[in-house]
Amino acid sequence: MDFSALTGREVEVLLLLASGEQNRRLARHLGIAERTIRAHTASIVRKLHLKSRFEAAIVSHLYADDIKGLDMAPRSAS
């Protein structure tokens, strides 16, 4: 799976999705608005050609090592 299209913040959100926490808790953890979490999640689902937040969480869990290994240099938003 190609995670290179994701921004640094989207990678952070994707990794947190595997925890199964609600958007509100993820937002608090990252210090951003819940609405922003929803926007990042929608972008992740779209960029990775997934069907749902749940599927993104499963992908995050299965590919966690690959995702964590990404160069965390800032990426431009697409």
KAZI-V190701 format. One record per residue. RES is the residue in one small letter. SS is DSSP state (@ for helix, = for strand, . for the rest). PHI is phi in degrees with one decimal (999 if undefined). NEAR is the number of other C-alpha atoms within 12 Angstrom. Layout:
# KAZI-V190701
res: {RES	RES}
ss: {SS	SS}
phi: {PHI	PHI}
near: {NEAR	NEAR}
This chain:
# KAZI-V190701
res: {m	d	f	s	a	l	t	g	r	e	v	e	v	l	l	l	l	a	s	g	e	q	n	r	r	l	a	r	h	l	g	i	a	e	r	t	i	r	a	h	t	a	s	i	v	r	k	l	h	l	k	s	r	f	e	a	a	i	v	s	h	l	y	a	d	d	i	k	g	l	d	m	a	p	r	s	a	s}
ss: {.	.	.	.	.	.	.	@	@	@	@	@	@	@	@	@	@	.	.	.	.	.	@	@	@	@	@	@	@	@	.	.	.	@	@	@	@	@	@	@	@	@	@	@	@	@	@	.	.	.	.	.	@	@	@	@	@	@	@	@	@	@	.	@	@	@	@	@	.	.	.	.	.	.	.	.	.	.}
phi: {999	-96.6	-96.8	-66.6	-76.7	-80.0	-75.9	-57.4	-67.7	-63.3	-62.7	-58.5	-64.1	-57.5	-63.1	-73.3	-59.2	-63.5	-71.3	80.6	-69.5	-70.4	-55.0	-59.1	-70.3	-62.9	-62.0	-62.1	-60.3	-91.9	72.4	-129.2	-73.1	-59.3	-60.7	-67.0	-59.7	-61.6	-65.5	-63.3	-63.2	-61.9	-65.3	-60.6	-59.4	-67.2	-65.9	-94.3	57.6	-100.5	-105.4	-161.4	-61.8	-60.5	-63.9	-62.7	-64.0	-66.1	-58.9	-59.8	-67.3	-69.3	-110.1	-52.8	-64.7	-65.1	-66.7	-65.2	-80.2	-64.0	-64.5	-88.2	-62.2	-56.2	-111.6	-78.7	-72.7	-108.0}
near: {17	15	33	25	24	33	26	25	28	37	40	29	43	44	35	34	36	26	23	21	20	21	28	20	20	28	25	18	19	19	16	19	17	20	17	21	32	24	21	34	39	25	29	39	30	21	25	26	19	20	18	20	32	22	23	36	29	22	31	33	21	18	21	25	13	19	29	21	14	22	15	18	13	16	17	13	15	14}
